[in-house]
Amino acid sequence: MVKESEEKKITILMVDDEQNILDIVGFNLEVEGYKVITSLDGSDALEKVHVHMPDLILCDIMMPNLDGLEVCRRLKADSRTNQIPVVMLSAKAQPQDRLASIEAGADDYITKPFEFSDLLARIKINLNRAKQKKDVSPLTGFPGSISIEAEIKQRISQNRKFAALFIDIDNFKSFNLAYGFPAGDKALKMLADIIDECARSRGNMDDFVGHRGSDDFVMITTPDRYKEAAVFVIENFDRRVASLYDQEDLERGYTVYRNRKGKEVYSPIMTVSIGIVTNEHRKIKTHWEVGEIARETLSYAKSIPGSTFFTDRRKK
């Protein structure tokens, strides 16, 4: 059952020209905790979408006047609605019918008649996918904080051994002020590329990378891979960071800029610090615990000059 307060209920728009289907399926969805809005034709559905902005749309294909495929095309062509998942419902089960739905931009396709449990499962899958799409850094394309937390929770619940690398750029804010925000974005993209390359070449198939915001990144791997991963990130960052600086700053080892009060500020060349959390030798029960340990290990790593990593080795 969906556990949401009345004002925060997930809203589903059902579009079908058969009232009995709207009544039966709509009732069962409401029992599951969803808020359901119904429409008997495509034109009315498009109007209701802009009024209610549903979280997901269930749309029949075969409807008079404006069919479901055209409704889907118009929704996906509109920047205000193109992120809403659309699940097509149809009595047609031929491959060309599914293909037509995909070409129209549909996110999923269910053949009538269907089991309500199957429909419910598809709804949940598509809502999760939509949530994950929203939780993506526009700069790096990495999943954000919500996905990072979910990944940690999942590994803990499955009793999997993991090592989470919390990666942070030292002196990044000063670099931004000295060189400007476009240069800062370039530095973030560079680190994101290094972490992505690390996950692919030094990690496992199911390793996870995320971007919490600003210069905070996370890579989740297994205990046998984290040391090599940390060394890879540090070595590559230290080698590539020179390309972001003027030669004069590189030669003297720091940048000089004026703060808001007009005072000269001296800032060292950027380095990278990595705090590592692992349940290899200690039991970690919650993602909150991971966060606390990450703050401790990252703080210690940042207290050491230069690029470095520090791992929590406590057994309790």
N, C-alpha and C positions, 0 to 999 in steps of 0.2 A: 504493500500500500504506500502511496505517496504521502509523506508526512510533511505537509506544508500548511502554514496558516492560511486563513481564508483569503487575505489580500495577496498572498504570495503563491497561490496555487498555480501549477503549470497549466497553461491554457492550450487546448487542442481545438482546432476548427475542423469539423467534419462536413464534407461536401458530397452529397449524393441525392439523386432525384427520387430515391425510394424512401418515403417517410418511415416505413417500418424498420429499415436498417439504421436510420438515424436514431430512432427511438431506442432500439434494443442495444446497439453498440454504445450509444451515448450514455444510457443508463448504467451499463457495466463499467464504463470508464469513470463515471462520477462516483461509483461505489469504490473504485480504486483510488479516489482522491483527486482526480483531475477536474478542472473546470472545462466544460464542453460547450462550444458554440456550434450551431448547425446552420446549414444552408442547402437549399434545394436546387440551386443552379449556379453556374460559373460566374455570371455577372454580379450576382448578389454576394458571392463568396469574395470576389476581389474588393468589393466595398467594405465588407466586414473585416478583411485582413488589415486594411489601413486604419480602421476604427479600433480594433482590439489587439493588433500585433501579436498573434498567437505564437506559442513556442514551437508548435508543430502542426502540420496540415495533413489530414487524411482526405484524399480526393479521388472520387470515382472518375473513370475515364469516359464511359459512355453516358453522356448527358446531352439533352437537346440544346440548341442554340450555341452555347459556348462549352465545348467539351473540356475534359480534365487536362488533356495535353496542352491546349491553348492557355488554360488557366496557369499551368505550371510554367510555360514559356514566358508569360507576362510577369509572373512573380520573380523569376530568375533574371529577367532583363531589368528589373527595377532595383536600384541600389539600396532602397529602403527595406526591401523584402527578400533579397536574394540569399540571405543567410538562414532563412527559415526552412528547416527540413520539410520536404514534401514527399509523402508516401502515397503512391498511386494504388488504387484498388480497382481490380478488373476481373470480369468473368473470363476474359481471354487469357489463354495460357501459352500461346505460341511464342517462339523466340523473337519474332519480328515485333510483337506487341511490347515485350520487355525492352527491346532495342529502341522502339519509338519513345518509350518513357524516359530512357536514359538520355536520348538525344534532346528531349524536351527539358532536361535538367533535373529530373526526379532523383531523389536520394535513395528511394527504395521502391519495391514493387511487390504487392501481395495479390495472389489469385483468389477470387471468390469461388466457392464458399471457403471460409477459413475458420480455424479454431480461435476462440477469443484469446487463449493463452499465447498462441503464436503472434497474434496482432499485438498483444501487450509487450511481448519480448522485443518485437521490431520497434515499437514506440520507444522503449527504454534505450535500445541500442542507438537509435537515431538522435535521441535527446542527448545522450552521452557524447556522441560524435560532434554534435553542434556545440556542446559546451567546450569540448577540447579545441575546436576551431577558434572559438573566441579567446581561449586562453593561450594565445601564441604571441610571442614578441614580434612586432612588425619590423623591427630592425634586424634580428638574427634568424627569425623563423623557428626558434626553439620554443618548446612548451613553457608556460609560465608557472607561477607559484602554486596554482590550484592543481595542476598536473604533477608537479614535483611532490607535493604533499600526498597526493593519491598514490603515486608510485612507491613512496616510502611506506605508507600504510599497508599497501598490498604485499610488499616484501616481508613486512613484520608479521602480518596475519598468516602468511604462508610459511612462516618459520624458515625463510631463506637466509642464507649467509650473504651479507652484502657489505660494501664499503662505499660510502658517499664522500666524494671530494667536493668541498665547498671552496670555490675558486674566486679570488678577489684581486683586482689590480691596485697596487699601492701607488699613491700620488696621482690617481686618475683625475680627481677634481682640479688639481693644480694644472695638470696638462690641458684640461678643458679651458681653463681661464687663460692660459698662456697661448694656446694655439687655436682656440675656437671650437664650437660644438661639432662642426662637420669633421674636424680632425679627431675629436673624441669618438664620434660614431665609427670612424675608420678603425680606431684602436679596438673598439668593441667587436666589430666584424672580424678583425684579425684574430682576436682571442677565440671567438666563436668557431672560426674555421679550424684553428688549432685543436680545440676540444673535439670538434666533429671528426677531424682526421684521426685524433687519438682513439676515439671510441671505435672507429672502423678498423684501424690498423693494430691497436694494442688491446682492445677490449673483447667482449663476447658479443654474440649475435643480438642478445636482448638487453645490452647495456642502454642506459637512459642518459640523455643530456637535457638540461633545462636552463632557462635564463630567468632569474628572479627579478631582474630589473637593474638598471644602471650597469655597474661593473661586477655584479654578483651572478656567478654561474654555478651550476651543479652537474656533476657527472656521477652516476651510480653504476658501479661495477661489482665484481666479486673480490673477496679478500686477496686472492692470489694475483690480482692484476693491478691493484691500486698503486703500488710503488712504481712500477714501470710507467703507469699512466701519469703519475705526478711528475716524474722525471721528464717524460716526453713533453708535457705542457710547459714546464719551466724552461727546458733547453730551447724549445722552439720559440717561446715568447721572448726570451733574452736575445736570441739570434735575430728575430724579425723586428723587434721594437725599434731598432736603430733607424729603420726606414721611415719612421714617423717624425723624426727630429731633424732640425737643422744641424749642419755639421758643427757649427760653433758651439751649440748646446751639448753635443755629444763629446766634443773635445774637453770641455770644462766639467762635464758630468752633472750638470744641472741647468734648469731654465730659470730665467728671471722675468717676472711680470709685475705689474703694479696692481695692487688691490683697490677696493673702492675708495679708500682713504688716500690713495696716491702713493702709498708706501711700497718700496720694492720688496718683493717676496722671492726667495730662492727655493726652488723645488727640485729634488733629485730626479733622475731619469726613472721612468716607471719600471716597476718590477711586479712580480706576481706572487701572492701568498696563497697557500692551500691548507685548509684545515680538514683533516680526514676523520670520519666517524665510521667505525666498523663494529659489528656484533660478532666478530670472529672469536673473541675470548670473553665476552660479557653479554648478558641478555639485555636487549633493548625492547621495551614493551610498547612505547608510543612514539609517534612522530615528534611530540613535544620534547622528548628526551633527546632525540637526534638533533633538534634545533639547539638545545642547551649545550650539548657536547660540541656541536659545530662552532658555536660562539667562542667557547673556551679554546679549542684547538686553533681556530683561525686567528684569535687574538694573540696567542703565543707565537704563531708563525709570523705574524706581522711585527712582532717585537724584535725579530732577528733581521739584521740588515741584509738586503739583497733578496733574490727570489728563493723561496724555500717552502717546504711542507712539513707539517707536524701531525702525527697520528696519536690519537688517544689510545694508550696501551693498558689502561686500568682493566682489571678483571672483575670488578664489582661495581 
